[in-house]
Amino acid sequence: MLVFKNNIYEPLQANKPNVVITPNEDYNERFDPHHFIRVALNEEKEVMSFIERQPQLYWREDLLQFYPRAGKTNSLNYINQICQLLEDGLEKSSVWLHMNSYHFSFLFDVLVRFTFNYNHENDKERINYLPELEAQPIHFENFLGNYFFDRNFTIEEEHFNSLTQKQKYSLGYHCPYLFGVINGLVPTREEMALKESKDYPYSIYV
């Protein structure tokens, strides 16, 4: 199971201190973050297949178009691997798995595009993707605020590289492998691996 800011495997509870709900109570009750992520990741198979069918001369352009952050690695193999890794981790029920900047930046690219496409579809297509929402649009900023720890991976490369280590630390830019993500470095096997949690990652509120 993947560890986010809040638990995607249970409904949001408004009494938790780091939870922000939307004004739409019906949406709050219906939105299922786990299903949202699972459907979005599953849709990536078609995107990756499309890129793979193109001449390799165009892969870099396609990768950056579909994955503005993760695509900077210029590696379709990496995109395929990290997608499969996250799909497996999402459904693995025996252990909690922590993600790093590589995982979050890829997920961000995938979910931004999926949400944009979903929100611009007609009601029939929306219901086909996420029937639980009954064609309601996705409140993506609300989702990010509730489930992503930060968006440091969206920092511009030039700005990030101009900062000293002390400045980066003071600004909170010290997430694992953030330098590699921002500079488009292909992760090693160790850097791309999900890290098993040694304890239960969420506090229990009553």
C-alpha positions, 0 to 999 in steps of 0.5 A: 500500500502506498503512503500519501499525506493521508490514507488513500485506502479509507474515506477522508475524515474531516476531523483530521488536522491536515484534511481539507474538504470541499464545500460539496459534501456529496463529492467529499463522500463519493471521491475515492482517491485509491480508485482515482489513482488506480484508473489513472495509472491503468490508462497510462498503458495506452499512452506508453503504447502510443509513444512506443509505436512512434519512431524513436526520433520523436520519443523525447518530444512525446515524453515531455508532452505527456510527462513534463517532469518524469519525461525529462529523463528521456527514458520510456523504459523508466516510465514503463518501470515506474508505472508498473512499480506504482501499480503493484505497490498500490494493490500490495496489501501486506506492507506500507510503502513510502515513495520519493520524489521520482514517484510523486513527480510521475504520479503528478504528471499522470494525474494532472493529465487524467484529471484534465481529460476527465473534467473535459469529457461528457457525463457518459465518459466520466461515469465510465471512468469513475462511476462513483462520482456520478459525473461530478468533476474532480477537485484536483487542487483539493486532492493534491492538498490532501494527499501530496506532501509537497510539490517541490518536484515542480521547481524550475531546474535553473532556480533549483540549481542556483541555490546553495545547499543551505538555501535548499534546506531552509526552503524545504527542498531536501526531499529524497532524490529531488535533485535527480528528478529536477535535473532529469536524471534516470534513477538507479534501481535503488532510487526507484524502489519503494521503501517499506515502512517500519511502522504504521504511517498514519495517526488514528483520530477519534 
